[in-house]
Amino acid sequence: MQTAQVQPDRHSWVRTVIIGRNPRLTLVRIVLVVAVAIVVFKFILLPIRVDGPSMMPTYKPGAVNFVNRLAYWRHEPQRGDVVAVRYSGLSMMLMKRVVALPGETVEFINGQLFVNGQPVEEPYVKFDCDWNARRQHYRLEADEYYVVGDNRSMPIDLHYQGAAQRKRILGRVLL
Amino acid sequence: MKLFLRLFVFTLLIGAGIWLWLYFYPSPEEAIRRQLKRLGEAASFDGSESMIARGVAAQNIAGFFGPEVRMVIEPRGLFEEETTRQDISQRVMFFRSLPGIRSFKVQILDPVITMAADKKNAVVEVTVNAESAGERHLFVQELKLTFKEIEGKWLISGVETVRTLNLAPTQFFFARA
């Protein structure tokens, strides 16, 4: 008389690791994780890769970061915030620091930032700066924030800076 | 089961039919998007192209523009001009002949299309990113393009630079930090 011998499934543990004990539940979990990831990384935390030396040494080229789009849901951008400023869409954006708020005036004298005629201490600026931009003396409009990078070692004309409209500020850089 | 299969095939056929219809008869927005994609491809080049290839490419690029184009460009100070396809073709030819440029890749990103009520004109805001050998962002510039439908083709009738940041000099062909 022959007896049927049950062979243990050699691959059962692999199957359990990959799709779990309950495949339906695993599928639901996968769908949920993908949905949450899409919502979070498309609408709330935008992943970005830093490119260019404008924010050095605070942010080095190649670093990965996130833009928190909910940061200004309950309050407006503050001085010192590092923000993302959009172009026509979200594929590319500028990463800059807010140094002056709506209604304030901005100028650079011998590398020193003056807001409303008063010098502003900027511990994040590590490189020497010799900017003289009294011509930049400018009173910001009610919906404008003055943004500039932390690396001011290059000539002022080669550093992209200026007044960003509030609607262009996507959010605060997270890390 | 048979009913399910039939329904599935029917839905698939309907989907394919809609896709084919939209492919051959695109909406004005889609037609403009395709034009921008083609323009980006046409504007990109490899420095090793021959003189004839340059000429053909210049003509091809000029073909994306209407007979008269209004340019409002701010390289470092505003200049405004009316130009023609011929001028555009010559400028493209000149640019592609510059010895310092080995390769040039243009991406036209994030088009925001606003159609006029007559559906024959459109204003499109785009971000242009140009890469050259060793320079990932040779320039990044927001542009406002005016499109006009002429004989069934969407052609550019106006080009205007947009300031992303007020007070900032618009830096065409200069690497910016």
Chai-1 contact restraints between the chains, C-beta under 6 A:
chainA,res_idxA,chainB,res_idxB,connection_type,confidence,min_distance_angstrom,max_distance_angstrom,comment,restraint_id
A,G52,B,A177,contact,1.0,0.0,6.0,A-B,restraint_1
A,P53,B,A177,contact,1.0,0.0,6.0,A-B,restraint_2
A,S54,B,A177,contact,1.0,0.0,6.0,A-B,restraint_3
A,Y87,B,T127,contact,1.0,0.0,6.0,A-B,restraint_4
A,Y87,B,E142,contact,1.0,0.0,6.0,A-B,restraint_5
A,Y87,B,T164,contact,1.0,0.0,6.0,A-B,restraint_6
A,S88,B,D110,contact,1.0,0.0,6.0,A-B,restraint_7
A,S88,B,V112,contact,1.0,0.0,6.0,A-B,restraint_8
A,S88,B,E125,contact,1.0,0.0,6.0,A-B,restraint_9
A,S88,B,V126,contact,1.0,0.0,6.0,A-B,restraint_10
A,S88,B,T127,contact,1.0,0.0,6.0,A-B,restraint_11
A,S88,B,E142,contact,1.0,0.0,6.0,A-B,restraint_12
A,G89,B,D110,contact,1.0,0.0,6.0,A-B,restraint_13
A,S91,B,L109,contact,1.0,0.0,6.0,A-B,restraint_14
A,S91,B,D110,contact,1.0,0.0,6.0,A-B,restraint_15
A,M92,B,T127,contact,1.0,0.0,6.0,A-B,restraint_16
A,M154,B,A177,contact,1.0,0.0,6.0,A-B,restraint_17
A,L158,B,A177,contact,1.0,0.0,6.0,A-B,restraint_18
A,H159,B,A177,contact,1.0,0.0,6.0,A-B,restraint_19
A,Y160,B,A168,contact,1.0,0.0,6.0,A-B,restraint_20
A,Y160,B,R176,contact,1.0,0.0,6.0,A-B,restraint_21
A,G162,B,L165,contact,1.0,0.0,6.0,A-B,restraint_22
A,G162,B,N166,contact,1.0,0.0,6.0,A-B,restraint_23
A,G162,B,L167,contact,1.0,0.0,6.0,A-B,restraint_24
A,G162,B,A168,contact,1.0,0.0,6.0,A-B,restraint_25
A,A163,B,N166,contact,1.0,0.0,6.0,A-B,restraint_26
A,A163,B,L167,contact,1.0,0.0,6.0,A-B,restraint_27
A,A164,B,L165,contact,1.0,0.0,6.0,A-B,restraint_28
